[in-house]
Amino acid sequence: MMERVFCGIPAAFLLAVIALASVVQAQEPTKPEGTVILTITGDVSKANRGPFNTERDSFFKFHEIKFDRAFQLDQAMLDGLKQGTVRVNAPQTDGPVVLKGALLSEVFKLAGVEEGASVKAVALDGYTKEISAEMVAAHDWILASTSDGKPLVIGDQGPLWMVYTPSKLDVPKDEEADWPWALFYIEVKK
């Protein structure tokens, strides 16, 4: 039996190279195509952007955030993940609202975050909330990006509001204090 050859290269070799390229491409993390909404650093096993750049990353520099690698998401990436909803009546809302957004657990899977991690969540204004691994595991957190179907905007808890289903519709102050809003950055700690 005669082996097929293309441009002097055996067909079996070409097929193996194509198959390997497909596997490598499938393993590459998805990169944001739109405006980055969320950056995750720390103990992530996948990265789709390189290290902090002093010249380019002025907002991270302002917040004294530095990293070697990061996983970034745009709104389309977040919308493509399994979504969760939470009905709340919080001090920041005008009555009961339905918040909707990507499940934090799905975001973590995409970024390669192992279970049992704690997080440091940082808001646009610099507010920082440390959330223990036990607290992360105790709730089905969502990264809410809409309220009653309308986008959460900057100045109105947006771009993201990290929430979970409260113990009652009128959110107790101690629970609401755990919810960082205007979220743009999460550092994962194992």
Contacts in CASP RR format, 6 or more apart in sequence:
PFRMAT RR
TARGET T0000
AUTHOR 0000-0000-0000
METHOD contacts of the structure
MODEL  1
MMERVFCGIPAAFLLAVIALASVVQAQEPTKPEGTVILTITGDVSKANRG
PFNTERDSFFKFHEIKFDRAFQLDQAMLDGLKQGTVRVNAPQTDGPVVLK
GALLSEVFKLAGVEEGASVKAVALDGYTKEISAEMVAAHDWILASTSDGK
PLVIGDQGPLWMVYTPSKLDVPKDEEADWPWALFYIEVKK
3 10 0 8 1.000
3 11 0 8 1.000
3 12 0 8 1.000
4 10 0 8 1.000
4 11 0 8 1.000
5 11 0 8 1.000
6 14 0 8 1.000
29 46 0 8 1.000
29 47 0 8 1.000
29 48 0 8 1.000
29 71 0 8 1.000
29 110 0 8 1.000
29 111 0 8 1.000
30 48 0 8 1.000
30 77 0 8 1.000
30 110 0 8 1.000
31 48 0 8 1.000
31 49 0 8 1.000
31 72 0 8 1.000
32 48 0 8 1.000
32 72 0 8 1.000
32 73 0 8 1.000
32 74 0 8 1.000
32 76 0 8 1.000
32 77 0 8 1.000
33 74 0 8 1.000
33 76 0 8 1.000
34 74 0 8 1.000
34 75 0 8 1.000
34 76 0 8 1.000
35 74 0 8 1.000
35 75 0 8 1.000
36 72 0 8 1.000
36 73 0 8 1.000
36 74 0 8 1.000
37 73 0 8 1.000
37 74 0 8 1.000
37 75 0 8 1.000
37 78 0 8 1.000
37 145 0 8 1.000
37 159 0 8 1.000
37 160 0 8 1.000
37 184 0 8 1.000
38 72 0 8 1.000
38 73 0 8 1.000
38 78 0 8 1.000
38 107 0 8 1.000
38 143 0 8 1.000
38 159 0 8 1.000
38 160 0 8 1.000
38 183 0 8 1.000
38 184 0 8 1.000
38 185 0 8 1.000
38 186 0 8 1.000
39 49 0 8 1.000
39 60 0 8 1.000
39 70 0 8 1.000
39 71 0 8 1.000
39 72 0 8 1.000
39 184 0 8 1.000
39 185 0 8 1.000
39 186 0 8 1.000
40 70 0 8 1.000
40 71 0 8 1.000
40 72 0 8 1.000
40 73 0 8 1.000
40 107 0 8 1.000
40 111 0 8 1.000
40 113 0 8 1.000
40 185 0 8 1.000
40 186 0 8 1.000
40 187 0 8 1.000
40 188 0 8 1.000
41 65 0 8 1.000
41 67 0 8 1.000
41 69 0 8 1.000
41 70 0 8 1.000
41 71 0 8 1.000
41 185 0 8 1.000
41 186 0 8 1.000
41 187 0 8 1.000
41 188 0 8 1.000
42 67 0 8 1.000
42 187 0 8 1.000
42 188 0 8 1.000
42 189 0 8 1.000
43 113 0 8 1.000
43 114 0 8 1.000
43 117 0 8 1.000
43 188 0 8 1.000
43 189 0 8 1.000
43 190 0 8 1.000
44 69 0 8 1.000
44 70 0 8 1.000
44 71 0 8 1.000
44 111 0 8 1.000
44 112 0 8 1.000
44 113 0 8 1.000
44 188 0 8 1.000
45 111 0 8 1.000
45 112 0 8 1.000
45 113 0 8 1.000
45 114 0 8 1.000
46 71 0 8 1.000
46 110 0 8 1.000
46 111 0 8 1.000
46 112 0 8 1.000
47 69 0 8 1.000
47 70 0 8 1.000
47 71 0 8 1.000
48 70 0 8 1.000
48 71 0 8 1.000
48 72 0 8 1.000
49 69 0 8 1.000
49 70 0 8 1.000
49 71 0 8 1.000
49 72 0 8 1.000
50 68 0 8 1.000
50 69 0 8 1.000
50 70 0 8 1.000
51 67 0 8 1.000
51 68 0 8 1.000
51 69 0 8 1.000
52 60 0 8 1.000
52 61 0 8 1.000
52 65 0 8 1.000
52 66 0 8 1.000
52 67 0 8 1.000
52 68 0 8 1.000
54 61 0 8 1.000
60 66 0 8 1.000
60 67 0 8 1.000
60 185 0 8 1.000
63 122 0 8 1.000
63 126 0 8 1.000
63 185 0 8 1.000
65 122 0 8 1.000
65 185 0 8 1.000
65 187 0 8 1.000
67 187 0 8 1.000
71 110 0 8 1.000
71 111 0 8 1.000
71 112 0 8 1.000
73 107 0 8 1.000
73 110 0 8 1.000
75 145 0 8 1.000
75 159 0 8 1.000
77 110 0 8 1.000
78 101 0 8 1.000
78 102 0 8 1.000
78 107 0 8 1.000
78 143 0 8 1.000
78 145 0 8 1.000
78 160 0 8 1.000
79 102 0 8 1.000
79 145 0 8 1.000
80 102 0 8 1.000
81 102 0 8 1.000
81 103 0 8 1.000
81 106 0 8 1.000
81 107 0 8 1.000
81 110 0 8 1.000
82 102 0 8 1.000
82 103 0 8 1.000
82 106 0 8 1.000
83 100 0 8 1.000
83 101 0 8 1.000
83 102 0 8 1.000
83 103 0 8 1.000
83 142 0 8 1.000
84 100 0 8 1.000
84 101 0 8 1.000
84 102 0 8 1.000
84 103 0 8 1.000
84 140 0 8 1.000
84 142 0 8 1.000
85 98 0 8 1.000
85 99 0 8 1.000
85 100 0 8 1.000
85 101 0 8 1.000
85 142 0 8 1.000
86 98 0 8 1.000
86 99 0 8 1.000
86 100 0 8 1.000
86 142 0 8 1.000
86 144 0 8 1.000
86 163 0 8 1.000
86 164 0 8 1.000
86 165 0 8 1.000
86 166 0 8 1.000
87 96 0 8 1.000
87 97 0 8 1.000
87 98 0 8 1.000
87 99 0 8 1.000
87 165 0 8 1.000
87 169 0 8 1.000
88 96 0 8 1.000
88 97 0 8 1.000
88 99 0 8 1.000
88 163 0 8 1.000
88 166 0 8 1.000
88 169 0 8 1.000
88 171 0 8 1.000
89 95 0 8 1.000
89 96 0 8 1.000
89 97 0 8 1.000
89 169 0 8 1.000
89 170 0 8 1.000
89 171 0 8 1.000
90 171 0 8 1.000
90 176 0 8 1.000
90 179 0 8 1.000
91 171 0 8 1.000
91 173 0 8 1.000
91 176 0 8 1.000
92 157 0 8 1.000
92 181 0 8 1.000
93 147 0 8 1.000
96 169 0 8 1.000
97 147 0 8 1.000
97 148 0 8 1.000
98 147 0 8 1.000
98 148 0 8 1.000
98 149 0 8 1.000
99 142 0 8 1.000
99 144 0 8 1.000
99 146 0 8 1.000
99 147 0 8 1.000
99 152 0 8 1.000
99 161 0 8 1.000
99 163 0 8 1.000
100 142 0 8 1.000
100 144 0 8 1.000
100 145 0 8 1.000
100 146 0 8 1.000
100 149 0 8 1.000
101 142 0 8 1.000
101 143 0 8 1.000
101 144 0 8 1.000
101 145 0 8 1.000
101 146 0 8 1.000
102 142 0 8 1.000
102 143 0 8 1.000
102 145 0 8 1.000
103 140 0 8 1.000
103 141 0 8 1.000
103 142 0 8 1.000
103 143 0 8 1.000
104 136 0 8 1.000
104 141 0 8 1.000
104 142 0 8 1.000
104 143 0 8 1.000
104 162 0 8 1.000
105 140 0 8 1.000
105 141 0 8 1.000
107 143 0 8 1.000
108 117 0 8 1.000
108 188 0 8 1.000
111 188 0 8 1.000
113 188 0 8 1.000
114 190 0 8 1.000
115 137 0 8 1.000
116 133 0 8 1.000
116 136 0 8 1.000
116 137 0 8 1.000
116 190 0 8 1.000
117 133 0 8 1.000
117 136 0 8 1.000
117 188 0 8 1.000
117 189 0 8 1.000
117 190 0 8 1.000
118 130 0 8 1.000
118 131 0 8 1.000
118 132 0 8 1.000
118 133 0 8 1.000
118 135 0 8 1.000
118 136 0 8 1.000
118 188 0 8 1.000
118 189 0 8 1.000
119 130 0 8 1.000
119 131 0 8 1.000
119 136 0 8 1.000
119 186 0 8 1.000
119 187 0 8 1.000
119 188 0 8 1.000
119 189 0 8 1.000
120 128 0 8 1.000
120 129 0 8 1.000
120 130 0 8 1.000
120 131 0 8 1.000
120 186 0 8 1.000
120 187 0 8 1.000
120 189 0 8 1.000
121 128 0 8 1.000
121 129 0 8 1.000
121 131 0 8 1.000
121 162 0 8 1.000
121 180 0 8 1.000
121 183 0 8 1.000
121 185 0 8 1.000
121 186 0 8 1.000
122 128 0 8 1.000
122 180 0 8 1.000
122 183 0 8 1.000
122 184 0 8 1.000
122 185 0 8 1.000
122 186 0 8 1.000
122 187 0 8 1.000
123 129 0 8 1.000
123 180 0 8 1.000
123 181 0 8 1.000
123 182 0 8 1.000
123 183 0 8 1.000
123 184 0 8 1.000
124 154 0 8 1.000
124 182 0 8 1.000
124 184 0 8 1.000
125 182 0 8 1.000
127 180 0 8 1.000
127 182 0 8 1.000
129 178 0 8 1.000
129 180 0 8 1.000
131 178 0 8 1.000
135 178 0 8 1.000
139 164 0 8 1.000
139 165 0 8 1.000
140 164 0 8 1.000
140 165 0 8 1.000
141 162 0 8 1.000
141 163 0 8 1.000
141 164 0 8 1.000
142 162 0 8 1.000
142 163 0 8 1.000
142 164 0 8 1.000
143 160 0 8 1.000
143 161 0 8 1.000
143 162 0 8 1.000
143 183 0 8 1.000
144 152 0 8 1.000
144 157 0 8 1.000
144 160 0 8 1.000
144 161 0 8 1.000
144 162 0 8 1.000
144 163 0 8 1.000
145 151 0 8 1.000
145 152 0 8 1.000
145 158 0 8 1.000
145 159 0 8 1.000
145 160 0 8 1.000
145 161 0 8 1.000
146 152 0 8 1.000
147 156 0 8 1.000
147 157 0 8 1.000
151 158 0 8 1.000
152 158 0 8 1.000
152 159 0 8 1.000
152 160 0 8 1.000
152 161 0 8 1.000
152 181 0 8 1.000
153 159 0 8 1.000
154 182 0 8 1.000
155 182 0 8 1.000
157 181 0 8 1.000
157 182 0 8 1.000
158 181 0 8 1.000
158 182 0 8 1.000
158 183 0 8 1.000
159 182 0 8 1.000
159 183 0 8 1.000
159 184 0 8 1.000
160 181 0 8 1.000
160 182 0 8 1.000
160 183 0 8 1.000
160 184 0 8 1.000
161 179 0 8 1.000
161 180 0 8 1.000
161 181 0 8 1.000
161 182 0 8 1.000
161 183 0 8 1.000
162 179 0 8 1.000
162 180 0 8 1.000
162 181 0 8 1.000
162 183 0 8 1.000
163 179 0 8 1.000
164 178 0 8 1.000
164 179 0 8 1.000
166 172 0 8 1.000
166 175 0 8 1.000
166 176 0 8 1.000
167 175 0 8 1.000
END
